[in-house]
Amino acid sequence: MKLGKTIAILLIVCFVASLAATTVSSKGSTVSKGDKNMAIQNIKVFSSAFESNSTIPRKYTCSGENINPPLELGGIPKEAKSLVIIVEDPDAPMKVFTHWIVWNIVPIAKINEDSIPGVEGINDFRKIGYGGPCPPSGTHRYFFKAYSLDKQLGLKAGTSRKELEREMIGHIIAEGKFMGKYSKT
């Protein structure tokens, strides 16, 4: 009986310790950054081509020129060493569909239209680079997510999103997102 109580107490202690290790600050989530926890700051993400929550112009879709729209970023922390952009469609039928991943972007406030601002990975079209919105039916939402990192990533072109996100863990110092919509009709 004493062994059972000891095991139960150890399990409770381990559970409480794991909860304490994953604290959340009142300013947002925290990310482990080396030896310390750091609150993640916010980046403002927007585009001169369309407003947040509005229709993405055809030019930036599979029905148009299929080029990336211009993006602007505000509030990039001074300590940022690189930026990451991930464009995704959470309304895709089977899973969240990745349209673009690009990293090791110089921490600047503007990403030009039809540009390759950093190292590009493979998208869910199974191609390296940007693949514009191309919903099979209905209106889909497209999130343009930006992350500031405290380092450059040592990943090769063509890396998957999963590998990119694994390398980002513990190095995100700021993040933001911008959403546009698109329908082929």
N, C-alpha and C positions, 0 to 999 in steps of 0.2 A: 504494500500500500504506500509506503514512504517513497519508493521509486516512482510510482505513478504520479504522486504529488510533485516530486522534484522535476519530472519531465514536463508536467503541466506548467509549473512556475517558469521553467526555462523557455518554453514556447511563448508564454505571455511576455516575458522580458524581451525575447527576440522580436516579437510583433511590435511592441512599444518602441523599441530601438529603431526598427525599420520605418515606423511612422515618423519618428523624430528626424530621420535622415532625409525624408522627402517633404520638408516644410515648404509652405507657400507664403510669400510675403503679401502684405496688403497692396503693394504696387503691381503685382503680377506674379507669374511663375518664376521660379529660380532655376538656374542651371549651374551645375557644378563646373567650376572653372579652376582647374588645378586644385589647390588646397582650400579654396574659399568658395562660398556661394555668392552669386552676384545676381541682383535683380535685372531682368531683361528690360531694356529700354524700348521705346517705340520709334519706328521710322514711319514717316508719312510717304505713301506711295500714290502717285497719280500719273495721268497721261494727258498731253495736250491734244491727243486725237479723239478722246471721248471721256465723258464724265463717269464717275463711280456709279455703279448700278444702272448704267444705260447700255444701249446697244453698241457692240464693237463694230466699227466700220468694216464693210465687206473686204476692203483692201487687205486687212490683217488676218483673213480667214482662208480656208481651203477653196472657197468659191471666188476668191480674189487673187491678189498677188502672193498670199501666204508668207508675208514678212512680219517680223516682230514690230509692234507699235513702239513709239517713243515712250520712255518711262522717265519719270523724275522722282527723286528721292530727297526727302527733307529730314533733318534731324539725325544724320549719320554721326555716330559718336566719333570723337577725335581719335580714340584708341583703336578704331577699326583698321584692320590690315587688309581685309578683302570683303567683297559682297557676294551673295548667292541669290539667284533668281530662280524660282520654281513656278511654272504655270501649270495649273491643273483644272480639270473638269470633274467636280464631285457628282454630277448628274449623269455620268456615263452609265450605261446599262449594267455592266458587270463589276466594275470597280472604279475607284478614282483614277481618271485617265490623265497621264502626264504628257503635257504638250511641249515643255521646254525645261531643261535644267542647264544652268550655266553658273560657273563658279570662278573664283580668283579674279573677280572683277575689281578693278581699281576703285577704291571708295570715293567715287565722284557722284555729283548730284544728278547727272543726266546720262541716260542710255539712249543712243540714237536709234531711229527707225532703221530697219533692215541692216542691223549690225551684229557683229560677233564680239561682244564686249569682254569675253573671258574664255575659259575652257568649257566646251559644250559636251554634255553627256547624251546618252541614248534616250529617246522619248518612247512613248507607247505605240508610235507608228513604226517602231524598230528602225529609226533613223537618227543620226546625230544632227542636232540643231533644232530649230524652231519648227513646230508643226501647228499651224493655226487652228482656231475653232472649226469643228466639222461635225456637228451633232447629227446622228442618224435620223432623229425626229425631234420635234418640239423645240422649246427654248431651253438652252443650258446656260449655267453660270460658269464663268472662267475666272479663277483667282490668280492674280499676279502677286506672288509672295516674295518678299525681299528679306534677307538676313544679313546683318553685319557680323563678321567673325573677328576674333582676336588673332587670327593667323591665316596664312595662305595654305591651301590644301594640296597635298602631294598626289593628286589623282590624275590619271591619264584621260585624254579625250575618249569618249565612248563609255565612260563609267555609268553604271546604273544609278537610278535614284536611291535605291536602298543603300548602296555603298556610299553615295554622297552623304545621305542623312546620317549614316553611322559615323562618318568622319567629322561631321558637324557637332556631334554630341560633346558638350562641355566647352564649346567655343563660340556659342551664339551670345552676342552681347546686346543685340537689338533686332527687332523684327517688325514687319508691317505688311499690310496686304491691301489690294485694290481689286474690285470685282467689276467685270463687264458681262453682258449677256449676248447670246447670239442664237439665231434660228435661221435655217436655210430658206424658210418660206417668206 
